[in-house]
Amino acid sequence: MKVLVVGGGGREHAIVKKIKENKNVTEIFALPGNGGIAGDAVCVNIGAKEIEKIVEFATDNKIDYAVVAPDDPLVLGCVDALEEKGIPCFGPRANAAIIEGSKVFSKNLMKKYGIPTAEYEVFDNCDAAIEYLKTAPIPTVVKADGLALGKGVIIAMTRDEAIDAVRSIMEDKQFGKSGDRIVIEEFLTGPEVSVLCFTDSKTVAPMVSSMDHKRAGDNDTGLNTGGMGTVAPNPYYTDAIASECMEKIFLPTVNAMNAEGRPFKGCLYFGLMLTPAGPKVIEYNCRFGDPETQVVLPLLDTDLLTVMQAVTNETLADIEVNWKDESACCVIMASSGYPQAYEKGYEINIPDSIWDKVYVAGAELKNDKLLTNGGRVLGATATADSLSAAVEGAYSLVKQINFGNAYYRNDIGKKALMATMEE
């Protein structure tokens, strides 16, 4: 069986490694992949947004199944285009991927169907937004409507910061056309939780909860990044909260999308805030999170490809999706300077003995050498019976990996350990 994975980051490397466990898989292609993914799949230099070329490659190479992992190709209709050629896919069609592609759409959806989320206002005029901010509650959250590589959200602690955020998004076009419309949102407080769910538009199978660490520096200081590490499960996400989320958020969201004529099949990501008033949705993603995938998939005890195919065939209710009773920790090793300017081209040394625990994000192969080629270079993931052992294991892996200009946080999992009183 030939499988195609669209994308080229650490998330895609985790997906590739998990799919490799299926004995029916004979070949895995990654478009475009990266220098690290090349150790586990055949990488082809076709960009994730080059939809026509992806479809042409898939048909020419008689691909049996495709996984479209990143947000951009999903929103651009990559799944639609592949399915039109008879190639079964994991991932939502474009009309469902809009749940991430437009924050205005997702907020309006939640409001219409009574799904708990922050209060908000939508603006397509900069002056009107600034006028609103003169009397709006502070702190507040300013969000670009469209996709912005996960960085289109600004938390403003003062009125001046909020006005500056609006100007940078709407006038200076910090996030391009994604900022033509904005959402100004109520600032929520409480622990954050990421919950990824498999869904075939009828059944929802939640994955293990996780906790992301977005800030670049220790103790949640510094700039926001794409994520500097994750742990799973998230200790704040209890069984009682999970039941409440299924009843009030997960199933209502899937049902709402069906009611709108936009059935969602794939991985639906719920970014949640556990507020004093109960769980609320901060954001939806239409795909696996990064780096949440790097801690969630290692804990999956059921064959990933089997689950994905059940999602595609709308038979998710017929299979059991089982999870290991363990914890996982992923520490991201980045290039010093990320998320701003950084140098690249340093050789990466990863011992063969730990290769199966490393997910490469920003690297290229040159003359048989793996070189840094991105801000987030790789993630090292350990699983163990306890969270403390998983954290210890992840940092043990990090100490075995070497490349110039390496940087990583030293406190991934600290907040979760404090919550479990396990430290």
ABEGO torsion letter per residue (X at the ends): XBBBBBEABAAAAAAAAAAAABAABABBBBOAEBAAAAAABBBBBBBAABAAAAAAAAAAAGBABBBBABAAAAAAGAAAAAAAAGBBBBEBBAAAAAAAABAAAAAAAAAAAGBBBBBBBBBABAAAAAAAAAABBOBBBBBBABBAGGAABBBBABAAAAAAAAAAAAAAGAAEAAAABBBBBBBBBEBBBBBBBBBAGABBBBBBBBBBBABABBGGBEBBBAEAEBBOBBAABBAAAAAAAAAAAAAAAAAAAAAAGBBBBEBBBBBBBBBAAEBBBABBBABBBOAAAAAAAAABABBAAAAAAAAAAGAAAABBBBBBBBBBBBBBBBBBGOABBBBBGBBBBBBAAAAAABBBABBBBBGGBBBBABABABBBBBBBABAAAAAAAAAAAAAABBBBGBBBBAABGAAAAAAAGAX
